Each structure stands twice: as C-alpha cells, then as structure tokens.
Amino acid sequence: VTTYELIFVGFGNVGRRFAALLDEKRAVLKREGIAVRVVGVVTRSHECTNRGRRVSFRGVDTVIDLIATSKAAAREGRLVLVETTTLDIARGEPATTHVRAGLAGGAHVITANKGPAAFAYHALSNAARRAGRRFLFEGAVMDGVPVFNLVRETLPAVEVSGFRGIVNTTTNYILTAMETGKAFADALAEMQATGIAEADASLDLDGWDAAAKTAALANALLDARVTPHQVEREGIAPATGRRAAEARRSNRRLKLVARAVRAGDRVTARVALEELPHDDLLASLDGPQNAIVLYTDLVGEVAIVQRGSGLTQTAYALLSDLMAIARARTDARATRRPPTTARTRRTPSPSHRRKR
Ligand SMILES: NC(=O)c1ccc[n+]([C@@H]2O[C@H](COP(=O)([O-])OP(=O)(O)OC[C@H]3O[C@@H](n4cnc5c(N)ncnc54)[C@H](OP(=O)(O)O)[C@@H]3O)[C@@H](O)[C@H]2O)c1
C-alpha cells in the first residue's frame, strides 16, 4: 500500500465531501493499494493547518510552504494537491496559480475548479508533462460522469470536432421548474440549499459557469485556445420563465445550450438559449440532468448523459482522478522494475562482468 499525502486548497462543500468520501471508500482504496494522509488544509478565512499545526493564510505562499514540508512524497510522486477554491471568472485565479505551484513543487494536481482548464489548459498541461506529474480536472464538467477521462482513456486516435450540451445544473433546474409556473427565486433557493449553485449565483444565471465549462471542454477536447470571455454567452432571468412555459406548450423545450465547433484552425464557442424540438436528446433533460454530445471522426456522435448531480458526484470526480494517478504510478514502477527471472538473477550483465 502506498500512502499519498494530500494538501487541500479550499475546503468548502466539495472539499469536505471529498474528505468524507476518502473515509467511506477506505477499504476500496486499500484494495487498490492506496492509503491517504491529509497533511494540510488551506482556506482563505477558516482553517489553515500544516501537519496538525495552525498556520496563518498568506495566499499561494502558504500552499508553497505546505508543499515544501512534503519533500519525500513530492520526490516519489505521492503528493497530491486538491484544488477546490471558488471559481473566479475574471482570470481563473488564484486556482491557476495554485495548480502551477503544485506542479512546480512536484505534486500532482486534481481540481473541481473550472478556472485552470478554462484559462490555462495548455500551459498547465505542458507544465505537468515537464514535471512528470498529472493535472486532472474531471470534476470541472458534469461532476463525476467521465468526459475528459472517457475521451483520453477510451477513445484513442479519435478526433473530436465539436460538441453541444447542457452543462449547467442550476439553470437547467430553474428552466424546468419555470415551465410549470414555479417562481425563479424559489427554484434558485432550492439549488443554493443543495450546495450545487455557485457561491455567487450570478455565475450560473449569467451563463459564466457554462462558458467556463465550454472553454475547458474546447481547450481539452478540440485543442482550442479560448477563455470563457471568448465564448459568446447568454444567461437566464425571471423573465425567461414565460418563454420556457410557451415553448413547453408548443411541445418544445427552452434550454441553455453550450456549443463549440472546430472549422479548420478556428474554434467557435457559445452558450445560448435555444428552443429544441421535444425529441432532441437535450430537450429530454429535466431538472438536474446534464448531457454532452461529442462529434467525432471515427465513432460518430457520442452522448454522455448525467441523470442527477450533486456533491457526491463532484467528490467522486476527485476520487477517480486520485485513483488514475495512483494506477499510473503503479504501472510506471512496474515497467521500470527489471524482470526477476532465474536467468537474469544468475547471469551478470556484460557491464557487470567488465567491472569485476
Ligand atoms: N458545488 C458543486 O456542486 C460543484 C460542482 C462542480 C464543481 N464545483 C467547483 O468546485 C469548487 C469548490 O466549490 P464549493 O461548492 O466547494 O465552494 P465553497 O463551498 O464556496 O468552498 C470554496 C472553498 O475555497 C476557499 N477559498 C476561496 N478562495 C480562496 C483562496 N483565494 N485561497 C484559499 N482558499 C480559498 C474557501 O475558503 P473560506 O471558506 O475560508 O473562504 C472555501 O473553503 C468551485 O470552483 C466550484 O466551481 C463545485
């Protein structure tokens, strides 16, 4: 069993649920040869601990100090930075700086924050490659339902030329509720009570969360270089309720649809309200359901559907990223280990013979 040392940067709804899930899945992790030890927790205003000692919060410097106290784990590829700070839509900070600091200090980084992949996917992926570490962000889009992992692990050689989808739970829930006359404010309050709505609800309502996810998907799957600010964007408001109800009466559904497409060297991306025919896959998604349809060259359209979302699913995304890191580390060590057959044990190599 290998013990991974974890540093949490951000410890709100998602961070706490992930910590609890590590405990609930301890036996499964052990079977996979994984044990975890939380060596530090950093938040802006509440708890900052380093190996059980309270420390004051000094931004990324606190993160760097924490990493420095886990030198052996960093050297051996057993240090993991868990980034779950709030989404900053202006620049994707300080999450991007945290990811960069983690990789520079020899840690793998897993995050549910969309910011780093939406603003700096290529720079961070290159930094991870140079450092021989992983930068994984499965929870950034559709929680624990695999999107990035699915393409990376199971669709080798396939080129994704575009996608469309419903990727924001809060707005889909509110749109669905308003179709049958529920008040916008009541539906939003329900999403806030579950912890699914962003801390700043305008990020969901104004389409920023969907734009950030669209940018992350476009950067990672279409090799685009876009930020959320380059995604054409629309949101929802109380007045959208009337349009949603009217569409429903005419057997159509009003949905906030995210799209991106590659045409030659150019990728265009947008988030917009669309009236969809009732038999469209995206039109069938109620309440907290999400889906993405990928357009590919070799396997046609691939649809990924999430029926219900929540904190456990987001926490599971972090767990699956952690397990991907552990499996890759185990595989790499097995490949490096020389075979121990009777022949290799008995016969010294030519260089051995020369030394003697
Ligand atoms: N909630 C979901 O269902 C969900 C789903 C998918 C992805 N996500 C993403 O996951 C991330 C976390 O979401 P959440 O619901 O857990 O948010 P949250 O409950 O608001 O927690 C955010 C945490 O980040 C800390 N934080 C904020 N700014 C910081 C900074 N500059 N330095 C250090 N710590 C900082 C906060 O510390 P203080 O409390 O001390 O201020 C808090 O511990 C977000 O990026 C969100 O977009 C969330």
The ligand as a Gaussian input file, in Angstrom:
#p B3LYP/6-31G(d) Opt

LIG

0 1
 N      -20.611000      22.630000      -5.506000
 C      -20.686000      21.866000      -6.603000
 O      -21.619000      21.097000      -6.780000
 C      -19.583000      21.918000      -7.622000
 C      -19.656000      21.061000      -8.739000
 C      -18.595000      21.060000      -9.660000
 C      -17.537000      21.922000      -9.481000
 N      -17.526000      22.783000      -8.396000
 C      -16.372000      23.675000      -8.238000
 O      -15.653000      23.276000      -7.079000
 C      -15.071000      24.411000      -6.452000
 C      -15.480000      24.425000      -4.992000
 O      -16.885000      24.517000      -4.869000
 P      -17.562000      24.533000      -3.429000
 O      -19.018000      24.356000      -3.656000
 O      -16.844000      23.611000      -2.519000
 O      -17.253000      26.043000      -2.977000
 P      -17.325000      26.634000      -1.488000
 O      -18.192000      25.787000      -0.620000
 O      -17.648000      28.078000      -1.629000
 O      -15.830000      26.471000      -0.936000
 C      -14.754000      27.173000      -1.502000
 C      -13.532000      26.990000      -0.614000
 O      -12.453000      27.680000      -1.231000
 C      -11.821000      28.514000      -0.253000
 N      -11.208000      29.651000      -0.936000
 C      -11.793000      30.577000      -1.699000
 N      -10.866000      31.434000      -2.170000
 C       -9.680000      31.033000      -1.697000
 C       -8.346000      31.493000      -1.806000
 N       -8.060000      32.570000      -2.501000
 N       -7.363000      30.797000      -1.186000
 C       -7.637000      29.697000      -0.457000
 N       -8.888000      29.226000      -0.290000
 C       -9.888000      29.882000      -0.905000
 C      -12.914000      28.905000       0.703000
 O      -12.339000      29.302000       1.924000
 P      -13.156000      30.180000       3.018000
 O      -14.386000      29.389000       3.333000
 O      -12.204000      30.275000       4.140000
 O      -13.460000      31.487000       2.351000
 C      -13.668000      27.567000       0.805000
 O      -13.022000      26.707000       1.717000
 C      -15.544000      25.638000      -7.244000
 O      -14.521000      26.022000      -8.135000
 C      -16.756000      25.132000      -7.986000
 O      -16.935000      25.812000      -9.209000
 C      -18.498000      22.777000      -7.470000

